[in-house]
Amino acid sequence: MITFPSAPWFKPWYWWSWPILPLGLSWHKQRWNDLGYAAEIPAVLIEVLMYIAIITITRLARPQMTKLCYYRRPEKQSVLVQGLIKLVAFVAMVAAYTIPFFVIPCTVHPFMGWSLYLLGVLAFSSAVINAFLLPPLAVLTAWLGMVGMLFVMAFPWYHDGIQRILVVVAYAFCSAPFLWASLVRVMDSLQTILERDPFFPRLGEQAQETEFSKLY
């Protein structure tokens, strides 16, 4: 029997406990030899297919989403409406990073769990990007930061735990400005879209000639 004294939410049988607890892979190796992961495989396959479908649908629906974003009245939207739209976009981005965490089976292998989580975040983030016409790199900066953090924490050649902690803290310190810049970039992009004049007229209305079109 293998036991691991740790916090209740960081037991080695939880996929997110690695690479915080590197020795958790020993527990999963033992489970692979004894029980395997046949019980979790159907749920994992369903989630993978669902995420691939989300990415495909959002890519195919992007032209229609773009037109719908411009089907609005020429009058500027109120500050309250703009604030609500920004809030909805921010909540959608947070949900894109949190929903996959709660739907993954807790006891899958860490490699499988983290791969599925990153794929889920990528799928939901692509939906948010296409729905609000956000810059992809700014929305996925946190995703890229997570990938880098996994490599930093899982690096196997640290001399001791103190060195590992120092490197992780240094990585987090260096990543913070990029995360803040990406958030500012997203908010600026939303503000630009909300203030932009509509390029597409609503159905039943006569297209208005813009200053840009008059030059030609």
Salt bridges, closest charged atoms under 4 A:
GLU40 OE2 - ARG31 NH2 2.81
ASP197 OD1 - LYS76 NZ 3.36
GLU205 OE2 - ARG202 NH2 2.18
GLU211 OE2 - LYS214 NZ 3.51
